[in-house]
Amino acid sequence: MNSNLKIVIFSGFMFLMLSCGTSKSIHNRPEIKSYNQEVPVVVNHADTLFTSGTNYLVKNNQQLWELYVSGDPLQIGLLTGSLSEHLVKKQERVFFTKVEDMVPSKFKQKLLRQFLKWYNRKMYLHVPEEYKTEIYGVSRYVSDDYNNLAPKYLRTLYLHSAHDIGHALQDLALVGCSSVAVWGDKSEDGELLIGRNFDFYAGDEFAEDKIVAFITPDNGIPFMTVTWGGMIGAVSGMNRDGLTVTINAGKSKIPLIAKTPISIVAREILQYASTIDEAIIIAKKRQVFVSESIMVGSAKDKKAVLIEVSPEKFGVYEVENSNQLICTNHFQSKVYQSDERNLNQIEESHSMYRFERMTELVAQNNKLTPLKIAAILRNKEGVNDKEIGYGNEKALNQLLAHHGVIFKPESRMVWVSSNPYQIGEFVAYDLNLIFNKKEQKFKSQGINSMHIPRDIFLDSEAFKAYQKYRINDKIIDTAISTRTDLPVDFINEYQNQNPNHWIVYFKAGQYYYNKGWYKASELAFKIALQKEVTTIKDKIQIENYLKKINRKRK
């Protein structure tokens, strides 16, 4: 399934979810009387610096936004929303522009709204009160432009399940994350070291403004997360006690009712757990509505485990006689060993392929360091170093990641990638310095001397060709769907821009098939099958085209 189609389905489903503005939960806004309701006064010093008291948002030299806020849940929400208002509104616009494009019919919108208006009716029962309060604070600064979809608070709440919905849709690979943890004899100095790619793709514009948020709550443990405007949940983060959380999607069916978004579960772990056992206790008490692997690393425990959650099952996976843990998008604990959906995920998706590739690269790079972890996260080749094409979902680096992040929990160090994807410079942060500072200086807290340089691939002719390929990939998608003509030399140029990727031959085959040029179509499909095709379903689709061509010849 091509990325444009994935976004279409994802956007349509998000509209369905958000169009429940008449939901009963509208009456369940958080109680805020006990909190400081003072509205923050924001000083705009420049386009790259916004302050409110000792809280601030600053854009660093690598174009990452850094957010520093503290207070009770309402104040954290209000400060986050007011300081990053332009980023919050941008992310909303990015989402809903796609929604309006993909569901243009007002009549269909009305039908869908009536059919699914009950969808989110019970989500509020599964989100802790303090996080509803924080979300309410943020929602004060979202746009008025989408009030026809849902009131501000409700749609901000519902958007926190975007990650869950993104991978719950059948065959919708919006989320294909890979992560690794090593310690003891597997790392250079014996310390725990964790790396992850967050391959949540909702369009290029969605990933333009990453936020590295440093939060000091009145209750709980100060923590950092890599996030985006309007998002208070956690997908990648570490707290001051050296506990880390990263989430990897498992195989899920389409949920029929929303419960606790997985990013909220991860946020609660970050804020209130300092050991693996404490993280497990928190995860167990929350009802989720999708399947997810939560990798938890702990400076105190000096290791990492996987907490594997789903609506029906709960498992914990811990390696035995090994100091490395690898996670892609299938479960590994005993309770899922005979789970049919998980077995299908292993068999039919690209999760096991990436797992094997990660295992291979860890073995090749003994005594891992943050620099070596970055190289692994940026790797674009397949198993046995096979050239599988740029952007192939079987690669660890699919060239679509929202971010890559590296944690060194015992040293409280974090490295966060800058654009594009995870191939820009990794900016280094020391949580010991950040959370122990008594006085903020309204500047980036990145440590220049410890940054990891940008990938040399960025300066290559191959990357330039890949950028052109991405443009032409959208053009051929349009030509296929609308059955319009392409310039004579287009197909050759398109294929030469990414010659090792099966998709350029598959789409050429589709284009030729629509034109009735069956010999050229057959040749293109056969070449595609010789490449590293992403999934079994993709391979079957190609084979079905070849069968149709043979039938037309009879």
Beta strands, then each sheet from edge to edge (+ up, - down):
strand 1: 43-46
strand 2: 49-52
strand 3: 55-59
strand 4: 65-71
strand 5: 178-182
strand 6: 193-198
strand 7: 211-217
strand 8: 223-227
strand 9: 236-239
strand 10: 243-249
strand 11: 292-298
strand 12: 303-309
strand 13: 314-317
strand 14: 324-327
strand 15: 403-408
strand 16: 413-417
strand 17: 426-430
sheet 1: 1+ 2- 3+ 4- 7- 8+ 9- 10+ 11- 12+ 13-
sheet 2: 14+ 5- 6+ 15- 16+ 17-
end
